[in-house]
């Protein structure tokens, strides 16, 4: 898709032109005349566009009538899940399975602020839902790994295997005593 004001190519989901700040309508297709104002775009800065001055479309006041809703990014939760998955893998090896899901949650949480800055509130909300889903998946795997680790340790310590293991280790120590 091309901007109708400056003619620069923008993505399909962008609502504000990054070159000139023009508000774009969703689904607007202006490919018929992409170079409409191409001579107005270039300044003496080696052909780079410098059209940010004097344009009120790309200001913080663009959401006066429609305030931006609070969209959680779940960045703190995903970082904590990464830390706990890394630490708990020393106690139960299954908790390392939660680590990739927490990393995916952190990566998707970084996209939310970019979508808000570009005016893509719908995409920011979608990314927030995805981040929340990945955090819950990671948290569920982490809790499951902890529960399985506790059950395994209780079973191992209460069974005769542990006593046999201790006896074998003491025999080994006496046999190869330095």
C-alpha positions in Angstrom: 0.0 0.0 0.0 1.2 3.5 -0.7 0.6 6.8 1.2 -1.8 9.1 -0.7 0.1 12.2 0.5 3.8 11.4 0.0 3.7 8.3 -2.2 5.9 6.2 0.1 5.2 2.5 0.4 3.8 1.5 3.8 2.8 -1.9 5.2 -0.8 -3.1 5.0 -1.4 -2.8 8.7 0.1 0.7 9.2 -2.4 3.4 10.0 0.0 6.3 10.1 2.5 6.9 7.4 6.0 6.9 9.0 7.3 9.4 6.4 4.8 12.2 6.5 2.4 11.3 9.4 -0.7 11.1 7.3 -3.5 9.1 8.8 -4.3 6.1 6.5 -7.6 4.5 6.2 -7.7 0.7 6.7 -7.9 -1.1 3.4 -7.2 2.1 1.5 -5.4 1.2 -1.8 -3.7 4.1 -3.4 -1.5 2.2 -5.8 -3.0 4.0 -8.8 -1.0 7.2 -8.2 1.9 6.4 -5.8 4.2 9.2 -7.0 1.6 11.9 -6.6 3.7 14.3 -4.6 7.1 12.8 -5.2 8.8 16.2 -5.9 7.5 17.6 -2.6 9.0 14.8 -0.6 12.7 15.3 -1.1 14.7 18.0 0.6 18.4 18.9 0.4 19.2 16.1 2.8 20.5 13.6 0.2 17.0 12.8 -1.0 15.6 11.8 2.4 12.1 12.9 3.4 11.9 15.5 6.1 8.1 16.2 6.4 7.6 15.8 10.2 7.6 19.5 10.9 4.2 21.2 11.0 2.2 18.1 10.6 -0.3 17.5 13.5 -1.4 14.0 12.3 1.6 12.3 14.0 1.3 13.8 17.4 0.3 12.6 20.9 -3.0 14.4 20.4 -4.3 11.9 17.8 -6.2 10.0 20.4 -8.1 12.9 22.1 -11.5 11.6 21.0 -10.6 7.9 21.1 -8.2 7.4 24.1 -5.8 4.5 23.8 -7.0 1.7 26.1 -4.5 0.2 28.5 -3.0 -2.9 26.9 -0.9 -5.1 29.2 2.3 -6.3 27.7 3.1 -9.1 30.3 6.8 -8.4 30.0 7.4 -8.7 33.7 5.6 -12.0 33.9 7.5 -13.5 30.9 10.9 -12.4 32.4 10.0 -13.9 35.8 9.0 -17.1 34.0 12.4 -17.2 32.2 14.2 -16.7 35.5 12.2 -19.3 37.4 12.5 -21.9 34.6 16.2 -21.4 34.5 16.6 -21.7 38.3 14.2 -24.6 38.8 15.9 -26.7 36.2 18.6 -27.4 38.8 16.0 -29.2 41.0 13.8 -30.7 38.4 14.9 -31.1 34.8 11.4 -30.9 33.4 11.1 -27.2 34.2 13.5 -26.4 31.4 10.6 -27.3 29.0 8.8 -24.1 30.1 11.8 -21.9 29.1 11.1 -21.7 25.3 7.5 -20.8 25.9 8.5 -18.0 28.3 11.0 -16.7 25.6 8.3 -16.7 23.0 6.1 -14.7 25.4 8.9 -12.1 25.9 9.4 -11.7 22.2 5.7 -11.2 21.5 5.4 -8.7 24.4 8.1 -6.6 22.7 5.8 -6.1 19.7 2.9 -4.5 21.6 4.4 -1.1 22.1 5.5 -0.9 18.5 1.9 -1.6 17.3 0.6 1.1 19.7 3.1 3.6 18.5 2.1 2.9 14.9 -1.6 3.3 15.8 -2.5 -0.4 15.4 -4.5 -0.9 18.5 -6.2 -4.0 17.2 -2.9 -5.7 16.5 -1.5 -4.6 19.8 -4.5 -6.2 21.6 -4.0 -9.4 19.6 -0.3 -9.6 20.5 -1.2 -9.0 24.1 -3.6 -11.9 24.0 -0.9 -14.1 22.5 1.6 -13.0 25.1 -0.8 -13.9 27.9 -1.5 -17.3 26.3 2.3 -18.1 26.1 2.8 -17.0 29.7 0.0 -19.3 30.9 1.4 -22.2 28.9 4.9 -21.6 30.4 3.4 -21.2 33.9 1.4 -24.4 33.5 4.4 -26.4 32.4 6.5 -25.0 35.2 3.9 -25.9 37.8 3.5 -29.4 36.3 7.2 -29.9 36.4 7.4 -28.9 40.0 4.5 -31.2 41.0 6.1 -34.1 39.1 9.5 -33.4 40.7 7.9 -33.4 44.2 6.0 -36.6 43.5 9.2 -38.3 42.2 11.3 -37.2 45.2 8.6 -38.4 47.7 8.4 -41.8 45.9 12.2 -42.1 45.7 12.8 -41.2 49.3 10.0 -43.4 50.7 10.9 -46.5 48.7 13.7 -48.9 49.4 15.7 -47.7 46.4 17.0 -44.8 48.5 18.2 -47.0 51.3 19.8 -49.4 48.8 21.5 -46.5 47.1 22.9 -45.2 50.4 24.3 -48.7 51.3 26.0 -49.0 47.9 27.5 -45.6 48.3 28.9 -46.4 51.8 30.3 -49.7 50.4 31.9 -47.8 47.6 33.4 -45.4 50.0 34.9 -48.1 52.2 36.1 -50.1 49.2 37.9 -47.1 47.5 38.9 -45.1 50.6 41.9 -43.0 49.8 
